[in-house]
Amino acid sequence: MRNYLLILIASIFITCSHKEQKNKIIVIKNILNIDRSFETVELAKELFGMNGQKKLELYGIRDMDSKEFLVTQPIDNDGDGIYDVLLFQPKILKRSEKKFEIVLNAPTLEKDSVMSCYSRFVPERTDDYAWENNRVAFRTYGPMAQKMVEEGISGGTLSSGIDAWLKKVEYPIINKWYEKTTTGKGSYHKDTGEGLDNFHVGNSRGVGGTAVKVDSIYFFSKNFISWKTMSNGPIRTSFTLEYNNWSAGGTIIKEVKNISLDFGSNLSRYEVLIEGKNQISAGLTLHENDGVVNANAANGYISYWQPHENSELGMAIVVPQEYYNGHEKYETPELDLSNLFVYLKVMNNKVIYYAGFGWKENGQFKTNKEWENYLEQFSKKINNPLIIEIR
């Protein structure tokens, strides 16, 4: 009996050891001379050796040094109802590497009851689409808002520009601000301690809206016509906006925007699908044209730091090197049409860029220099992504 127990214990030990050895190891390398955090690693389900019985949401990522599990988010990128990518955000010191383990049946981590990265269609405020994370919030406008303007009905908005909501708090505010405005209990145009919407878009490009230049004129679409939310979670929110075909000096443009915003980032990621031109632009409104313009070709970004009511505001567009093709400060006496534009090469009917803002009032960036430093590091990171090895 004793021998049997020894054999059984040994068998269990060997089996457990064998299972542990089967866990795949992720090695993440940072080649830059800066510490890196709030960068999202995407692991495709093929890396997990999944069969038909296993679900991606059952897997977790464990730090092999601390033995702690990281917050993860499974997402469905192709919209087929099955999770196909797992997200997590490691912290990697400068010029170093860390190892993580892919674990099946990982423990469920306690998360906040509300989403950190969130977006939704807002039918109760005409038909906005709004999105946010712990640092920034944005919105843009849908077909009903356009129709109201075209039919002379008050309360509409005709713009494909991107609005900035200046929040002071890390928790979500979209639902709260819309509720107090639509119920008449308050207004998101007044700061009651959480921030406010005092950013004017009008017919400008706002913070990253697209345009096409023909000769000396910029053309752009009207409001989006359809939307689809792809993911909401602790790490990322993502969605798709589709636009009616529009004319740029007689050339028909087809445009779809895939937009995402990750936890910890001041900049949304735009993947714009374009047909009709081999170059487009993305712009930042110049408002009263009383701010500081910076175009950094070496790091592929444009920025605008401006006085904003009783504070200051920085806006920027950061472009991966392969898409960057110059810039222009476009000034005109026409209302809202003065913008700082970056030129974007269209490759395989697609451009990618990042656009967002920093507000002095919430303490994230106190000076233009701090904002520029953030943009330089952001640019270095997107052009030198973390190196990921699976062992």
Protein Blocks (a to p, Z undefined) as FASTA:
>chain_A
ZZmmmmmmmmmmmmmmmmmmmpccdddddfbfcdcehiacdddfklnopafkbcfklpcc
ddfklopacddddddfkonopafbdcddddddehiaddddddehiacddddfbdfbdcdd
dfknojacddddfkbccddddfklmmmmmnopghiacdfbdcddddfbfbdfklmmmmmm
mnopacfkbcehjaccfbdfklmnkjoiacddehjaccdddddfbdcdfbdcfkbccddd
ddddddeehiacdddddddddehiabdcdddddehiabdcddddekjopaccdddfknop
acddddehjbccdddddddfklggbdcddddfbehiaccddddddeehiacdddddddfk
nomambfklmmmmmmmmmmmmmmccddddZZ
